[in-house]
């Protein structure tokens, strides 16, 4: 049984970093909402990292996760997948 008492089977897709995708074109300028990650609440389950379709969430040298807002589109999948609500949203300011 998993850490949370539930076993979840997830198919992990590849992140393709080729010319023409978001790694070359900063795509974070048109968000409506900005996800905010509270590393004090984070349990390091890596759901945000796994489910982010843009690869905009990375682990830093201290083991904390951070969001690269240059590439984050604000889809909030990370927030929906967080089991401890460590990610909240705020309205993006222009």
Secondary structure in CASP SS format (residue, H / E / C, confidence):
PFRMAT SS
TARGET T0000
AUTHOR 0000-0000-0000
METHOD secondary structure of the structure
MODEL  1
X C 1.00
X C 1.00
X C 1.00
X C 1.00
X C 1.00
X C 1.00
X C 1.00
X C 1.00
X C 1.00
X C 1.00
X C 1.00
X C 1.00
X C 1.00
X C 1.00
X C 1.00
X C 1.00
X C 1.00
X C 1.00
X C 1.00
X C 1.00
X C 1.00
X C 1.00
X C 1.00
X C 1.00
X C 1.00
X C 1.00
X C 1.00
X H 1.00
X H 1.00
X H 1.00
X C 1.00
X C 1.00
X E 1.00
X E 1.00
X E 1.00
X E 1.00
X E 1.00
X C 1.00
X C 1.00
X C 1.00
X C 1.00
X C 1.00
X C 1.00
X C 1.00
X C 1.00
X C 1.00
X H 1.00
X H 1.00
X H 1.00
X H 1.00
X H 1.00
X C 1.00
X C 1.00
X C 1.00
X C 1.00
X C 1.00
X E 1.00
X E 1.00
X E 1.00
X C 1.00
X C 1.00
X C 1.00
X C 1.00
X C 1.00
X E 1.00
X E 1.00
X E 1.00
X C 1.00
X C 1.00
X C 1.00
X C 1.00
X C 1.00
X C 1.00
X C 1.00
X C 1.00
X C 1.00
X H 1.00
X H 1.00
X H 1.00
X H 1.00
X H 1.00
X C 1.00
X C 1.00
X C 1.00
X C 1.00
X C 1.00
X E 1.00
X E 1.00
X E 1.00
X E 1.00
X E 1.00
X C 1.00
X C 1.00
X C 1.00
END
